[in-house]
């Protein structure tokens, strides 16, 4: 039987991207990049978001690709944010079809029709990517935001750097803990609405909520992390790059209240699992952790 520590280490490994997934991700994102190069003047494109920061969890969805537009596309910069997104949407519909392409607040999502089975497996394939139009201003990037109708400032390189520093400061376990909570956040038991949106908010909160260094025990670290997130989900969480709007702006008071309740319940469920293990009921503890997180948490 697995020990609790062994189970968590196996869980952490299952949430990391393996070679086959990385290969498929590379094929898919290059396919989208090569195609959009034929439709727009693109100076360069690169991977951003949680995939680039190694905090992406399973199933592998919504890989962010920044498309830095050339000066020949500057006419978009003087228009409302929806214009460039409408044109990106139309171009991608030409290739992938209306049903596979979806407009989002700051990007266009392309779904590849990959089936996710009951164990959250996708046969090592990427489910979707997000195409993000951007302009390089020299000091930062600007991307369209349909909520405000404007182009907003961001810098994914700063986000990546902060994640790297936090990971190293936490005994190289920070990213693993973030992936675990993101996986919990994706659990279908929560219904159509994830507790925390966007999932990047979990990462932003973790920059402050995971402090004091790695304590050496996954179960207690996770329980404490859930409890602290529940405590602070009503706070305003600024863009770590200090450029764009607060990352917590997508969460209205009602959604924050729901997230707080679910995060608090997760911390309580984690405490119960810890107590099972403390009393020598290892299989009950493993089952409790699996019920909390989902099918990627191992029982054996």
N, C-alpha and C positions, 0 to 999 in steps of 0.2 A: 504494500500500500504506500502511496505517495505521502511524504511528510507535507506539512503546509508550506514550508519554504520551497520544497521541490515543486509542488503544484504551482506556486506563484511564478517560479522561474520558468516552468514549462509554459504557463499562460503568457508570460512576457515574451517568450520566444515565438509563440503562435501569433502574436500581434505584430511581430516584426516582418518586414517584407523579405521574402526569399528571392533567390536568383531568377526563378521562372516568372514571378510577379514583376520584378524589376525589368525583365526583358520585355514582357507584354506591355508594361507601362511605357517603356521607351518607344516601342513600336507605335502605340496608339498616339502618344503625344507628338511624335515626329510626323505621323500621318496628318494630324490636325494642323500642325505648324506648316508643313509643306503645302497643304491645300490653301490655307489663308494667305500664304505668300503670293499666291496667284491672284488674289482678290483685292489685296490692299498693299499700300506701300509700307512695308514693315522693315524697320532698321535692324531689329534683332528680337529674338524671343527667348524666354528662359522659364524654367520651372520655379514656382514660388509656393507659398502656403505651407501647410503641414507636411506635404510630401518632401519638399526641399529641406524642411527643418527636422525631418525624421521623427515627427510626432503624429504621422498619419496612422490611423487604426484600421482594423478590418471591419467589414468588407471594404475593399479598396475603391473608394468613390471620390469624385469631384477633385481630381488632380488639377491644381491651378497652373495655368500657363499665361505669363505676361507677354503681350504683344506690343512692343514699343514701336509706335508709329513714326514714320519719316516726316520730314517737314512738308512733303507733298500732301500730307493728310491733315495739315494744321487747320484746315477749314472746320474740322470736327470740334476743335478746341474752343471755338467761339460759339458753339451751339449747345443746346441743352443736352444733358447726358444721355437721354433716350435715343438721340439720333444715331450715334455711333453703334449703340447696342442693337438698334433696329436693323442696321445694315450688316452687322456681324451675324445677327440672327438669320436674316434673309440669305446670306452667303452660305451659312452652314446648313440651312434647310435644303438648299440646292443639292448638297452632297449626301446628307444623312436622312432627309425627309422630315416633314412637319412633326410627326409623332415623337421623333428622337431628340428634338431640339427645343430648349426651354429658356425663356428670358428670365434672368434673375436681377437683383438690385444693382449689381456691379459687374456682371459677367453673363456669358451665354453657356448653358450647360448642354453637353452632348452625351446622350445615353447610348451605350453600345448594345443594349438588349441582353446583357449577361444575366443569367439566372443565379440567384443566391439561394442555396439550399438551406435545410433546417439547421445545419451546423455552421452556418455563415461562411460556407465555402463557395468560391466562384470558379473552380477549376483553374486557379492561378491567373485569372483574367481581371482586367480593370473594368469597373462598371461604367464609369463616366469621367469626363474631364470638364473643366470650366475655362473658357477662353475670356481673358481679361484685356480689353484694349487699354493702352497706357501711353502717356507722353513723358519723356525724360526732360525735366526742367533744368538739369545740371546739379541741383542740390537734393532733389527728391523726384518721385514720380507723381503723376496725377492720373487718377482713374475715374470713370464715370460713376455717378451715384444717383439712381433714379429717385430715391427718397427725397433728396434735396433738389434734384434737377441740375446739379452742378458737378464740376470736376473737383474731386477731393484729393488732398495730399496723402501720400503713404511712402513707406520705404521698407520693402521686404527684407533688404539686407540687414537693417537694424534689428528687425524681428528675429532673423536667423541668428545673428550674433548674440542677442540676449538669451535665446534658448540654449545656445552652446555654453555660455558662461554659467547659466543656472544648472545645466546638466553636470558640468565639471564640479561645481560647488556642492552638488548633492551626491557625491560618490558615484557619478555616472549612472544614477538610477532615476533621475528626474524625468527623462523622456519616457521611460518605461511606465512610471506611475501616471503620467499624463495620458499615455495611450490607453491604459486600463480604464481611467475615468471616462475618456472619450468613448470607449467601447460600451461602458455602462450607459452613457448618454444616448447611444444608438439603439439600445435594447427595445425591440418592438413592444414589449410589455408596457411601455410608456404611452403607446398610442401613436397617432400621426404627428403629434407635437413633441419634439425633443424637450427635455427639461431645460437645458441650457442652449441658447442660440445667440450667435453662431458658436460652433464648437471651439473656435479660436478663443472665445472668452474663457474657457476652462484653462487654456494655456496661459492667457494673460493673468488670470487669478493665481495660477500656480507660481508665477514669478515672485509673488509676495507670500502666498499661503504655504508654500513648501520652503520652510526656512529652518535654520539651525543645523543643517547637515543630515546626512543619511543615518538613521538610527539602527539599521541592520535587520529590521523585521518588516517584511512586506505587509503582513496583516495589520499590524498596529499603525504603520505609516498610512495605509489606505484608509483605515477607520478615522484617523486624525484628519486626513486630507478632506474626506467627505464632511466631517463635522465643521471644519474651518470654512469650506466652501458654502455650507448652509448658513453659517454665521454671517458671511460677507457678501452674499449674492445680491443684496439690496444696495450695495455700494455702487458708486459710479467708477467704472474702470476705463481709464484713459488709454488711448493708443500708445503702446510702448515706445513708438518712434517719436511721439510728441508732435505729430503732424496732423493726423486726421481726426474725425469725430470719435467720441468715446466708443469703445468696442461694445459696451453694455447698452448702447442706445436701442438695439433691436429688442430689448426686454422691457416691456411695459410693466407697471406695478403688479398686475394680475399674473403675468407670466413669471415674474420674479417670486411672487408668493408661492406659486405652484412649484417652481424649481426648489425653493427653500424647503418645502414640505418633503419633496422627493429626495433631496440631498440629505435631509435630517433622517428620513427613514432608512436611507442607505447606510448612514453611520450607525444607526441602531441595529440594522441587520448585520453589519460587520462586527459589532460588539457581541452579538449572539453567536456568530461563527467563531470568534475568538474564545468565547466562554466554552463552547463545545470542545475545542482543542485543549483548553486548560483542564477540562474534566476528563480528558482521555478519549473523547468521542470523536475520533479523527474522521471517520467516514461521514458523520453528521456535519462536521465542520466543512468538509469538502463540498458536500451537497448544498450547504448554506451559501458558500461562496459562489457556487455555480448558479444557484437561484438568483443571487444578487447580480452577477455579471452577465451570464448567458452561456451559450454552448461552447465557446472557446475555452472556458475555464475547465481544466481536466479533473476527472475523478480517478484516473489511473494512469 
